[in-house]
Amino acid sequence: MKSQDKRRILFFIAANQRRTDPLYGKRRASAMRVLILEDEPLIAMDLEEIILKAIQADCVWASSLREGLQLIADGVDFALLDFDLGGDNSLPVARQLAALNVPFCFVSGSLSDVPRSFSRVPKIAKPYRSADIVRALAGA
């Protein structure tokens, strides 16, 4: 089995376990809804843990452009985007967020590939520190 296939299976299992929570994906009036666009499930889980320790939030995960765009259509208040999604990049999601004036941050090991048109968007290099993620949230 290919490494990418294993990642997708792990992501699917982790995401489905979260979806058994009756509040998953439901907007709570007092909580920020944060999109985590990340193709590595362990990183997505770590980012969620950092967010939930820092603020009251509803985190939703996406591992693909399609999922990310759907979650944006459902409404998000902030997003953390991995740039490299294993064959794709997150530019369509970033463009949609920018068009909707939704703040976001790139969290990626591929920051040198982010176009200059996104020079004002915060960027955090992987491996990241929790404090960097919390700072990005505070700026949202």
Sine and cosine of phi, psi and omega as CSV:
sin_phi,cos_phi,sin_psi,cos_psi,sin_omega,cos_omega
0.00,0.00,0.71,-0.71,0.00,-1.00
-0.93,0.36,0.47,-0.88,0.01,-1.00
-0.85,0.53,-0.66,0.75,-0.01,-1.00
-0.91,0.42,-0.61,0.79,0.04,-1.00
-0.91,0.42,-0.65,0.76,0.04,-1.00
-0.88,0.47,-0.67,0.74,0.03,-1.00
-0.88,0.48,-0.70,0.72,0.00,-1.00
-0.89,0.46,-0.65,0.76,0.02,-1.00
-0.91,0.42,-0.72,0.70,0.02,-1.00
-0.88,0.48,-0.68,0.74,0.03,-1.00
-0.89,0.46,-0.69,0.72,0.00,-1.00
-0.87,0.49,-0.71,0.70,0.00,-1.00
-0.90,0.44,-0.74,0.67,-0.02,-1.00
-0.89,0.45,-0.70,0.72,-0.02,-1.00
-0.91,0.41,-0.64,0.77,0.00,-1.00
-0.93,0.36,-0.55,0.84,0.09,-1.00
-0.89,0.45,-0.65,0.76,0.03,-1.00
-0.91,0.41,-0.59,0.81,-0.08,-1.00
-0.94,0.33,-0.23,0.97,0.07,-1.00
-0.96,0.28,-0.27,0.96,0.08,-1.00
-0.93,0.36,0.83,-0.55,-0.05,-1.00
-0.88,0.48,-0.31,0.95,0.01,-1.00
-1.00,-0.09,-0.05,1.00,-0.03,-1.00
-0.85,0.52,0.78,-0.63,0.06,-1.00
0.98,0.21,-0.11,0.99,0.02,-1.00
-1.00,0.09,0.69,-0.73,0.01,-1.00
-0.99,0.14,0.81,-0.58,0.14,-0.99
-0.99,-0.14,0.67,-0.74,-0.10,-0.99
-0.81,0.58,-0.60,0.80,-0.09,-1.00
-1.00,-0.07,0.03,1.00,-0.08,-1.00
-0.95,-0.32,0.61,-0.79,0.11,-0.99
-0.98,0.21,0.70,-0.72,0.05,-1.00
-0.99,-0.11,0.89,-0.45,-0.11,-0.99
-0.92,-0.40,0.83,-0.56,0.09,-1.00
-1.00,0.03,0.77,-0.64,0.13,-0.99
-0.92,-0.39,0.95,-0.31,0.04,-1.00
-0.98,-0.18,0.97,-0.24,-0.13,-0.99
-0.44,-0.90,0.76,-0.65,-0.03,-1.00
-1.00,0.01,-0.08,1.00,0.06,-1.00
-0.97,-0.24,0.94,-0.35,-0.10,-0.99
-0.86,0.51,-0.60,0.80,0.00,-1.00
-0.92,0.40,-0.59,0.81,0.05,-1.00
-0.93,0.36,-0.67,0.74,0.03,-1.00
-0.86,0.51,-0.68,0.74,0.02,-1.00
-0.90,0.43,-0.65,0.76,0.02,-1.00
-0.90,0.44,-0.71,0.71,0.02,-1.00
-0.87,0.49,-0.68,0.74,0.02,-1.00
-0.88,0.48,-0.68,0.73,0.00,-1.00
-0.88,0.48,-0.68,0.74,0.03,-1.00
-0.88,0.48,-0.72,0.70,-0.02,-1.00
-0.88,0.48,-0.74,0.67,-0.08,-1.00
-0.93,0.37,-0.43,0.90,0.10,-1.00
-0.97,0.26,-0.43,0.90,-0.10,-1.00
-1.00,-0.05,-0.63,0.77,-0.08,-1.00
-0.60,-0.80,0.24,-0.97,0.14,-0.99
-0.99,0.14,0.90,-0.43,-0.10,-1.00
-0.55,-0.84,0.42,-0.91,0.22,-0.98
-0.95,-0.31,0.91,-0.42,-0.01,-1.00
-0.99,-0.14,0.72,-0.70,0.10,-0.99
-0.84,-0.54,0.64,-0.77,-0.07,-1.00
-0.95,-0.31,0.52,-0.85,0.17,-0.99
-0.61,-0.79,0.61,-0.80,0.05,-1.00
-0.91,-0.41,0.02,1.00,-0.02,-1.00
-0.63,-0.78,0.28,-0.96,0.05,-1.00
-0.86,0.51,-0.72,0.70,-0.04,-1.00
-0.84,0.54,-0.76,0.65,0.01,-1.00
-0.89,0.46,-0.67,0.74,0.00,-1.00
-0.88,0.47,-0.70,0.71,0.00,-1.00
-0.91,0.41,-0.60,0.80,0.04,-1.00
-0.90,0.43,-0.68,0.73,0.00,-1.00
-0.92,0.39,-0.57,0.82,0.08,-1.00
-0.90,0.44,-0.67,0.74,0.02,-1.00
-0.87,0.49,-0.52,0.85,0.04,-1.00
-0.98,0.22,-0.26,0.97,0.04,-1.00
0.97,-0.25,0.84,-0.54,0.12,-0.99
-0.68,-0.73,0.39,-0.92,0.00,-1.00
-0.97,-0.24,-0.35,0.94,-0.03,-1.00
-0.32,-0.95,0.41,-0.91,0.01,-1.00
-0.59,-0.81,0.58,-0.81,0.17,-0.99
-0.93,-0.37,0.85,-0.53,-0.12,-0.99
-0.88,-0.47,0.83,-0.56,0.24,-0.97
-0.97,0.25,0.70,-0.71,-0.03,-1.00
-0.97,0.25,-0.73,0.69,-0.06,-1.00
-1.00,-0.05,0.89,-0.45,-0.02,-1.00
-0.94,-0.35,0.63,0.77,0.06,-1.00
0.89,0.45,0.87,0.48,0.00,-1.00
0.92,-0.39,-0.49,0.87,0.09,-1.00
-0.91,-0.41,0.13,-0.99,0.19,-0.98
-0.77,-0.64,0.20,-0.98,-0.13,-0.99
-1.00,0.02,0.23,0.97,-0.03,-1.00
-0.84,0.54,-0.67,0.74,0.03,-1.00
-0.87,0.50,-0.61,0.79,0.04,-1.00
-0.93,0.37,-0.70,0.72,0.02,-1.00
-0.87,0.49,-0.68,0.74,0.01,-1.00
-0.90,0.44,-0.66,0.76,0.01,-1.00
-0.91,0.41,-0.68,0.73,0.04,-1.00
-0.88,0.48,-0.70,0.72,0.01,-1.00
-0.89,0.46,-0.66,0.75,0.01,-1.00
-0.89,0.45,-0.50,0.86,-0.01,-1.00
-1.00,-0.06,0.05,1.00,-0.05,-1.00
0.85,0.53,0.59,0.81,0.08,-1.00
-1.00,-0.08,0.83,-0.55,0.00,-1.00
-0.92,0.40,0.55,-0.84,0.03,-1.00
-0.44,-0.90,0.19,-0.98,-0.03,-1.00
-0.62,-0.78,0.66,-0.75,0.13,-0.99
-1.00,0.09,0.76,-0.65,0.10,-1.00
-0.82,-0.57,0.98,-0.21,-0.21,-0.98
-0.38,-0.92,0.41,-0.91,0.17,-0.99
-1.00,0.01,0.02,1.00,-0.05,-1.00
-0.88,-0.47,0.61,0.79,-0.08,-1.00
-0.90,0.43,-0.43,0.90,0.02,-1.00
-0.92,0.39,-0.30,0.95,0.01,-1.00
-1.00,0.04,-0.17,0.99,0.00,-1.00
-0.94,0.35,0.80,-0.60,-0.03,-1.00
-0.88,0.48,0.46,-0.89,0.01,-1.00
-0.86,0.50,-0.42,0.91,0.01,-1.00
-0.88,0.47,-0.27,0.96,0.04,-1.00
-0.95,-0.30,0.44,0.90,-0.06,-1.00
-0.89,0.45,-0.43,0.90,-0.01,-1.00
-1.00,0.03,-0.11,0.99,0.02,-1.00
-0.98,0.18,0.74,-0.67,0.04,-1.00
-0.86,0.51,0.55,-0.84,-0.01,-1.00
-0.70,-0.71,0.69,-0.73,0.05,-1.00
-0.80,-0.60,0.82,-0.57,-0.02,-1.00
-0.99,0.15,0.61,-0.79,0.16,-0.99
-1.00,0.08,0.62,-0.78,-0.05,1.00
-0.94,0.33,0.67,-0.75,-0.06,-1.00
-0.99,-0.16,0.25,-0.97,0.12,-0.99
-0.95,-0.32,0.55,-0.83,0.00,-1.00
-0.82,0.58,-0.66,0.75,-0.03,-1.00
-0.87,0.50,-0.56,0.83,0.02,-1.00
-0.92,0.39,-0.64,0.77,0.02,-1.00
-0.91,0.41,-0.70,0.71,0.01,-1.00
-0.88,0.47,-0.65,0.76,0.05,-1.00
-0.88,0.47,-0.65,0.76,0.02,-1.00
-0.90,0.44,-0.65,0.76,0.03,-1.00
-0.89,0.45,-0.66,0.75,-0.03,-1.00
-0.91,0.43,-0.47,0.88,0.01,-1.00
-0.99,0.13,-0.08,1.00,-0.07,-1.00
-0.97,0.25,0.00,0.00,0.00,0.00
